[in-house]
Amino acid sequence: DPKGLYKKARAGEIPNFTGIGSSYEPPEAPELHLRSDQASPDALAQQVIALLEARGML
């Protein structure tokens, strides 16, 4: 946390901060589901790159 946002949120300086004052709500239909328990970091990175390339973002 290079910006110190979580520290500020825990101190009450940032209300409704995800994971501190507001719960994380996973997306109903994620565009990409990465299974870190089933693939290596390199394989997961390739999945992200493939999605970005397919969308013309890379």
N, C-alpha and C positions, 0 to 999 in steps of 0.2 A: 504494500500500500504506500507507494512513493509520495502521494499527496496527503497522506494522513487522514483520509476521509473516514475510515472506520474508527479511528481514535476519536475524532470529533463526534461521530454518531454515538459512540458509547458514552461520551461525556454529555450527550443531550444537545449538542450544538446543531445537529442536522436531524430534524424530525423525519419520520417515515423513510429511513434509509433501508434499502433492501438488505435483508439478513440481520438487521439490528432492530429497528422499530417497525418494520414492515416485512411480512413474510414473502418468500420467493414463491411465485406462482409459475409452474412450468407451462410452456405453451401447449395448447390443445392439439395442434398439428405441426410439430417441428419440421422445418425444411430439411434438416439433417440430424440424424441421431448417431452420435459417436460412442462406440462401446469400448472404453479404455480397458475393460477387462478381457476383451477378445482380440485386440489388435495392438500393434506396436505404435509408438508415437509417430514414426515415419509413415506408416500406413494410414493413420488417422489424418495426418497432414495432407497426404495425397487425396484423401476423400474431400477435404475442404477445398483444395486446389481444383479438383475436378468439378466440383459444384460451381465454383467461381468462374472457371473457364466456360462451363456449359451456359452460364448466364451472361457471358460476354464481359465479365468484370475484370478478367485478367487477359 
